Amino acid sequence: MAEDAFRLPVQTVAAVLLAFVWMRWRQMPEISWGAFSALFVVRASVEGTVGEASARVLGALIGVVLGVSMVLAADAAGASPVWAIVVGVACAAYLSMRWPMLSYSLVTVTILTVTPDGDILGGALDKTLAIAVGSASGILAALAVLPLSARYSARWNLAASIDAYGDMLVDWAAAFNEARQRPRLHDRPIMERARWRARDMVTQAGAFPLDKLSSHLSVYQLNERIEGLWRTAPIMERAGSFVLSERTCHALGPALHDVAAALKEQIGCLTEALREKAYTQPCHVPASALSALDAAIEEALHWPDCDADEKQAIGVIRWIWQEVAREVEDLAGYLLEGRSEAGGHDAGGHDAGGHDAGGHDAGGHDAGGHNAGRHNAGRHNAGGPDGPTA
């Protein structure tokens, strides 16, 4: 995100200058329409800019058709211009509600019906060409000046988010073993930044879904899968608020630490897969680690001084760690399956994209995303940079 503070202004200035210089050189009218189009189509990624520019041009064309048609129809029928405004704007408003990407049609239809030129066809053509030039200038600027791929940035941040999640698991187990306050989500803002950044980049990648043209797993699918892991985080935080005796903490702590360390190692494999396309086989959590945790929990549950509240808390802790292990295992299997289906392409293939300054994010399924018989928890969050700039 720090780089965005530099990239976006530079790309925007470049886009406006390109539109201005081209239109002056070609002596095109309506330079302000071209400049404003260039100004507003630039986004934080190449895909986002291409998607916004395409939507702007398409919306403008629809608005022009509606505006010209309404004005000509009103003139032919001898009706008041108010009817052209009402019908044209109403149609554009409906299209905008139905397909938000066409919202720019409201601008062009309003301008053409409220202040029609003497030569309405010529004026509409000039405005349409100016919008197209401005939108194309925005795309060129996004490609030429510090380009950032939304897909690559999204995968980089998804990787950073689950990596931070793995760190949180280790810290949680260590705090439990020491009978101190377990870590909370708000103590780790880097995780929430990573989730937000990944969600933003996934949205921008969806605006111009290049991954549909390749055999790579789409970042949208990856984000949906990782969401499941992140939604366990709030439940993990809730479980961390239980007050347990020091005896229970010291008895379960070593087993929890072993499970957390194994999960962290497996998450490290997934992180590498998302960033570097190096995922070839899953590194499973050893069954012995989970069995040792179950054995320690069963022993603690049979202590005479373990009351009902503590037994309930221990049961919740066992359940949430089992859910986390299942989510991590599912994500590993999904990446391996996606790699096989891609015919040799890795789930985390690189795009033409770059460093994204420190922003991060990833999303999350809600706590009910999986049913109680299998997954009943939610999904993830974390932080990290976006990777190298193309």
C-alpha positions as CSV (number, residue, x, y, z in Angstrom):
1,M,0.0,0.0,0.0
2,A,2.9,2.3,0.5
3,E,3.9,1.9,-3.1
4,D,0.3,2.7,-4.1
5,A,0.8,6.1,-2.6
6,F,3.4,6.7,-5.3
7,R,2.2,4.4,-8.1
8,L,-1.3,5.7,-8.4
9,P,-0.5,9.4,-8.6
10,V,2.3,8.8,-11.2
11,Q,0.0,6.5,-13.3
12,T,-2.8,9.0,-13.1
13,V,-0.6,11.9,-14.2
14,A,0.8,9.8,-17.1
15,A,-2.7,8.8,-18.2
16,V,-4.0,12.4,-18.2
17,L,-0.9,13.7,-20.0
18,L,-1.2,10.9,-22.7
19,A,-4.9,11.8,-23.3
20,F,-4.2,15.5,-23.5
21,V,-1.1,15.2,-25.8
22,W,-2.8,12.8,-28.1
23,M,-6.0,14.8,-28.4
24,R,-4.2,18.0,-28.9
25,W,-1.9,16.4,-31.6
26,R,-4.9,15.0,-33.4
27,Q,-6.9,18.2,-32.8
28,M,-9.7,16.3,-31.3
29,P,-12.5,18.2,-29.5
30,E,-13.9,17.5,-26.0
31,I,-10.4,17.3,-24.5
32,S,-11.9,17.6,-21.0
33,W,-13.9,14.4,-21.5
34,G,-10.8,12.5,-22.4
35,A,-8.8,13.9,-19.5
36,F,-11.5,13.1,-17.0
37,S,-11.8,9.6,-18.3
38,A,-8.1,9.1,-18.0
39,L,-8.2,10.5,-14.5
40,F,-10.9,8.2,-13.2
41,V,-10.1,4.8,-14.8
42,V,-6.7,4.3,-13.2
43,R,-6.8,1.6,-10.4
44,A,-4.1,0.0,-8.2
45,S,-3.6,-2.9,-10.7
46,V,-3.4,-3.5,-14.4
47,E,-6.5,-5.7,-14.3
48,G,-8.5,-3.2,-12.3
49,T,-7.6,-0.4,-14.7
50,V,-8.5,-2.5,-17.8
51,G,-11.8,-3.5,-16.2
52,E,-12.7,0.1,-15.2
53,A,-11.7,1.5,-18.6
54,S,-13.7,-1.2,-20.4
55,A,-16.8,-0.5,-18.3
56,R,-16.5,3.2,-18.8
57,V,-16.4,2.9,-22.6
58,L,-19.2,0.4,-22.7
59,G,-21.3,2.5,-20.3
60,A,-20.6,5.6,-22.4
61,L,-21.7,3.9,-25.6
62,I,-25.0,2.8,-24.0
63,G,-25.6,6.2,-22.7
64,V,-24.9,7.8,-26.0
65,V,-27.3,5.5,-27.8
66,L,-30.0,6.2,-25.2
67,G,-29.4,9.9,-25.2
68,V,-29.4,10.4,-28.9
69,S,-32.4,8.1,-29.4
70,M,-34.5,9.9,-26.7
71,V,-33.7,13.4,-28.1
72,L,-34.4,12.4,-31.7
73,A,-37.6,10.6,-30.7
74,A,-38.8,13.6,-28.7
75,D,-38.1,16.0,-31.6
76,A,-39.9,13.7,-34.0
77,A,-42.9,13.4,-31.8
78,G,-42.9,17.1,-30.9
79,A,-42.8,16.1,-27.2
80,S,-41.2,18.1,-24.4
81,P,-37.5,17.6,-23.9
82,V,-38.4,16.6,-20.3
83,W,-39.7,13.3,-21.6
84,A,-36.4,12.6,-23.3
85,I,-34.6,13.3,-20.0
86,V,-37.0,11.2,-17.9
87,V,-37.1,8.2,-20.1
88,G,-33.3,8.2,-21.0
89,V,-32.2,8.7,-17.4
90,A,-34.7,6.1,-16.1
91,C,-33.4,3.5,-18.6
92,A,-29.8,4.2,-17.7
93,A,-30.6,4.1,-14.0
94,Y,-32.2,0.7,-14.4
95,L,-29.2,-0.6,-16.3
96,S,-26.9,0.7,-13.7
97,M,-28.7,-1.0,-10.9
98,R,-28.9,-4.2,-12.9
99,W,-25.2,-4.0,-14.0
100,P,-23.3,-1.5,-11.9
101,M,-20.4,-1.6,-14.3
102,L,-22.6,0.4,-16.8
103,S,-23.2,3.2,-14.3
104,Y,-21.3,5.7,-16.6
105,S,-24.2,5.5,-19.0
106,L,-26.0,7.8,-16.6
107,V,-23.4,10.5,-17.2
108,T,-23.6,10.5,-21.0
109,V,-27.3,10.1,-21.3
110,T,-27.9,13.0,-18.9
111,I,-25.5,15.3,-20.7
112,L,-26.9,14.5,-24.1
113,T,-30.6,14.9,-23.0
114,V,-30.2,17.9,-20.7
115,T,-27.9,20.0,-22.9
116,P,-28.1,18.6,-26.4
117,D,-25.8,20.1,-29.1
118,G,-27.1,21.5,-32.3
119,D,-25.5,18.6,-34.0
120,I,-26.3,15.9,-31.5
121,L,-24.9,13.0,-33.5
122,G,-21.6,14.8,-34.1
123,G,-21.4,15.9,-30.4
124,A,-22.1,12.4,-29.2
125,L,-19.4,10.9,-31.5
126,D,-16.9,13.5,-30.3
127,K,-17.6,12.7,-26.6
128,T,-17.5,8.9,-27.2
129,L,-14.1,9.2,-29.0
130,A,-12.8,11.4,-26.2
131,I,-13.9,8.8,-23.5
132,A,-12.3,6.0,-25.5
133,V,-9.0,7.9,-25.8
134,G,-9.0,8.8,-22.1
135,S,-9.7,5.2,-21.1
136,A,-7.0,3.8,-23.5
137,S,-4.6,6.3,-22.0
138,G,-5.3,5.0,-18.5
139,I,-4.7,1.4,-19.7
140,L,-1.4,2.4,-21.3
141,A,-0.3,4.2,-18.2
142,A,-1.1,1.2,-16.0
143,L,0.9,-1.1,-18.3
144,A,3.9,1.3,-18.7
145,V,4.3,2.9,-15.3
146,L,5.1,0.6,-12.4
147,P,2.6,-2.1,-13.5
148,L,1.1,-4.3,-10.8
149,S,-0.7,-7.6,-11.5
150,A,-3.8,-8.0,-9.3
151,R,-3.5,-11.8,-9.6
152,Y,0.1,-11.9,-8.5
153,S,-0.5,-9.3,-5.7
154,A,-3.6,-11.3,-4.5
155,R,-1.6,-14.6,-4.3
156,W,1.3,-12.9,-2.6
157,N,-1.0,-11.4,0.0
158,L,-3.0,-14.6,0.4
159,A,0.3,-16.3,1.1
160,A,1.3,-13.6,3.6
161,S,-2.0,-13.9,5.4
162,I,-1.8,-17.7,6.0
163,D,1.9,-17.3,6.9
164,A,0.9,-14.8,9.7
165,Y,-1.9,-17.2,10.7
166,G,0.6,-19.9,11.2
167,D,2.7,-17.6,13.4
168,M,-0.4,-16.8,15.4
169,L,-1.0,-20.5,16.0
170,V,2.5,-21.0,17.4
171,D,2.1,-17.9,19.6
172,W,-1.3,-19.1,20.8
173,A,0.2,-22.5,21.8
174,A,3.1,-20.9,23.5
175,A,0.9,-18.5,25.5
176,F,-1.4,-21.4,26.5
177,N,1.6,-23.4,27.7
178,E,2.7,-20.4,29.8
179,A,-0.8,-19.9,31.2
180,R,-0.9,-16.3,29.9
181,Q,-3.3,-14.3,27.7
182,R,-3.5,-15.8,24.2
183,P,-2.9,-13.5,21.2
184,R,-5.9,-11.6,19.8
185,L,-6.6,-10.6,16.2
186,H,-6.5,-6.8,16.9
187,D,-3.0,-7.3,18.3
188,R,-1.9,-8.3,14.7
189,P,-2.9,-5.5,12.3
190,I,-0.7,-6.9,9.7
191,M,-3.0,-9.9,9.3
192,E,-6.1,-7.7,8.7
193,R,-4.2,-5.5,6.2
194,A,-3.2,-8.6,4.3
195,R,-6.8,-9.9,4.2
196,W,-8.1,-6.5,3.0
197,R,-5.4,-6.2,0.4
198,A,-5.9,-9.7,-1.0
199,R,-9.7,-9.1,-1.1
200,D,-9.2,-5.9,-3.0
201,M,-6.8,-7.5,-5.5
202,V,-9.1,-10.5,-6.0
203,T,-11.9,-8.0,-6.8
204,Q,-9.7,-6.2,-9.3
205,A,-8.5,-9.4,-10.9
206,G,-12.2,-10.3,-11.3
207,A,-12.8,-7.1,-13.2
208,F,-10.7,-8.4,-16.0
209,P,-10.3,-12.2,-15.4
210,L,-7.2,-13.1,-17.2
211,D,-6.9,-16.3,-15.3
212,K,-9.8,-17.7,-17.2
213,L,-7.5,-17.7,-20.2
214,S,-4.9,-19.9,-18.5
215,S,-4.8,-23.2,-16.6
216,H,-3.9,-21.7,-13.3
217,L,-6.3,-21.8,-10.4
218,S,-8.1,-18.5,-10.2
219,V,-7.3,-16.2,-7.4
220,Y,-11.0,-16.0,-6.6
221,Q,-11.1,-19.8,-6.0
222,L,-7.9,-19.6,-3.9
223,N,-9.3,-16.8,-1.9
224,E,-12.6,-18.7,-1.2
225,R,-10.6,-21.7,0.0
226,I,-8.3,-19.7,2.2
227,E,-11.3,-17.9,3.6
228,G,-12.3,-21.1,5.3
229,L,-9.0,-21.2,7.2
230,W,-9.3,-17.6,8.2
231,R,-12.8,-17.9,9.7
232,T,-11.4,-20.2,12.3
233,A,-9.5,-17.1,13.7
234,P,-12.4,-15.5,15.6
235,I,-13.3,-18.8,17.1
236,M,-9.6,-19.3,18.1
237,E,-9.7,-15.9,19.7
238,R,-12.8,-16.8,21.6
239,A,-11.3,-20.0,22.8
240,G,-8.3,-18.0,24.0
241,S,-10.5,-16.1,26.4
242,F,-11.3,-19.2,28.5
243,V,-9.7,-19.2,31.9
244,L,-8.0,-22.6,32.7
245,S,-6.0,-23.8,35.6
246,E,-2.2,-23.7,35.3
247,R,-2.1,-27.4,35.7
248,T,-4.3,-27.8,32.6
249,C,-2.3,-25.3,30.6
250,H,1.0,-27.0,31.5
251,A,-0.5,-30.4,30.7
252,L,-1.9,-29.5,27.3
253,G,0.7,-26.9,26.3
254,P,3.5,-29.2,25.0
255,A,1.0,-31.2,22.9
256,L,-0.5,-28.0,21.5
257,H,2.9,-26.7,20.7
258,D,3.7,-29.8,18.7
259,V,0.5,-29.5,16.7
260,A,1.0,-25.8,16.1
261,A,4.6,-26.3,15.0
262,A,3.4,-29.0,12.5
263,L,0.7,-26.8,11.2
264,K,3.2,-23.9,10.8
265,E,5.4,-26.2,8.8
266,Q,2.5,-27.3,6.6
267,I,1.4,-23.7,6.2
268,G,5.0,-22.8,5.1
269,C,4.6,-25.3,2.3
270,L,1.3,-23.6,1.2
271,T,2.9,-20.2,1.4
272,E,5.7,-21.3,-0.9
273,A,3.2,-22.8,-3.3
274,L,1.2,-19.6,-3.5
275,R,4.3,-17.4,-4.0
276,E,6.7,-19.5,-6.0
277,K,4.8,-22.3,-7.7
278,A,6.9,-24.8,-5.8
279,Y,4.1,-27.0,-4.4
280,T,4.5,-30.6,-5.5
281,Q,3.2,-32.7,-2.6
282,P,1.5,-32.0,0.7
283,C,3.4,-32.0,4.0
284,H,0.9,-33.5,6.4
285,V,0.5,-32.8,10.0
286,P,1.9,-35.9,11.8
287,A,-0.9,-38.1,13.1
288,S,1.2,-38.6,16.2
289,A,1.0,-34.9,17.1
290,L,-2.8,-34.9,16.9
291,S,-3.0,-38.2,18.8
292,A,-0.8,-36.9,21.6
293,L,-3.0,-33.8,21.9
294,D,-6.1,-36.0,22.1
295,A,-4.4,-38.2,24.8
296,A,-3.4,-35.2,26.9
297,I,-6.9,-33.8,26.6
298,E,-8.5,-37.1,27.6
299,E,-6.3,-37.3,30.6
300,A,-7.1,-33.8,31.7
301,L,-10.8,-34.4,31.3
302,H,-10.6,-37.3,33.9
303,W,-8.9,-35.3,36.6
304,P,-11.1,-35.1,39.7
305,D,-10.6,-31.4,40.1
306,C,-11.6,-30.6,36.5
307,D,-15.0,-29.0,36.8
308,A,-17.8,-28.8,34.2
309,D,-16.8,-25.3,32.9
310,E,-13.2,-26.3,32.4
311,K,-14.2,-29.6,30.7
312,Q,-16.4,-27.5,28.3
313,A,-13.5,-25.1,27.6
314,I,-11.1,-28.0,27.0
315,G,-13.6,-29.6,24.6
316,V,-13.9,-26.3,22.6
317,I,-10.1,-26.0,22.4
318,R,-9.8,-29.6,21.1
319,W,-12.5,-29.0,18.5
320,I,-11.1,-25.7,17.2
321,W,-7.6,-27.1,16.8
322,Q,-9.1,-30.1,14.9
323,E,-10.9,-27.7,12.7
324,V,-7.8,-25.7,12.0
325,A,-5.9,-28.9,11.1
326,R,-8.8,-30.0,8.7
327,E,-8.9,-26.6,7.0
328,V,-5.1,-26.6,6.5
329,E,-5.2,-30.1,5.1
330,D,-8.1,-29.3,2.8
331,L,-6.2,-26.3,1.4
332,A,-3.2,-28.4,0.9
333,G,-5.2,-31.0,-1.0
334,Y,-6.9,-28.3,-3.1
335,L,-3.6,-26.8,-4.2
336,L,-2.2,-30.2,-5.1
337,E,-5.4,-31.1,-6.9
338,G,-5.4,-27.8,-8.8
339,R,-1.7,-28.3,-9.8
340,S,-2.6,-31.7,-11.2
341,E,-5.6,-30.4,-13.1
342,A,-3.5,-27.6,-14.5
343,G,-1.4,-30.1,-16.4
344,G,1.8,-29.1,-14.8
345,H,1.0,-25.5,-14.0
346,D,1.3,-24.6,-10.3
347,A,-1.5,-23.1,-8.4
348,G,0.4,-20.0,-7.6
349,G,1.7,-19.0,-11.0
350,H,3.3,-15.6,-11.4
351,D,1.6,-12.9,-13.4
352,A,2.9,-9.8,-15.0
353,G,2.7,-8.0,-11.7
354,G,4.8,-6.5,-9.1
355,H,5.5,-5.3,-5.7
356,D,2.6,-3.9,-4.0
357,A,3.9,-2.1,-1.0
358,G,3.0,-3.6,2.1
359,G,-0.7,-4.0,1.7
360,H,-2.2,-7.3,2.7
361,D,-5.3,-9.2,3.2
362,A,-7.3,-12.4,2.7
363,G,-10.9,-13.1,3.3
364,G,-13.0,-15.5,5.3
365,H,-15.8,-18.0,5.4
366,D,-18.0,-17.5,8.3
367,A,-18.1,-19.7,11.3
368,G,-20.9,-21.7,9.8
369,G,-19.2,-22.2,6.5
370,H,-18.8,-25.9,7.1
371,N,-21.3,-28.0,9.0
372,A,-20.7,-29.4,12.4
373,G,-20.0,-32.9,11.2
374,R,-16.9,-31.7,9.4
375,H,-15.9,-28.1,9.4
376,N,-17.7,-25.7,11.6
377,A,-15.3,-22.9,11.9
378,G,-14.3,-20.1,9.7
379,R,-11.4,-18.8,7.8
380,H,-8.2,-16.6,7.7
381,N,-6.2,-13.5,7.8
382,A,-2.6,-12.1,7.7
383,G,-0.2,-9.7,6.0
384,G,2.8,-9.4,3.7
385,P,4.1,-7.5,0.6
386,D,2.7,-8.0,-2.8
387,G,5.9,-9.2,-4.5
388,P,8.1,-7.8,-7.3
389,T,6.9,-5.3,-9.8
390,A,6.7,-6.3,-13.4
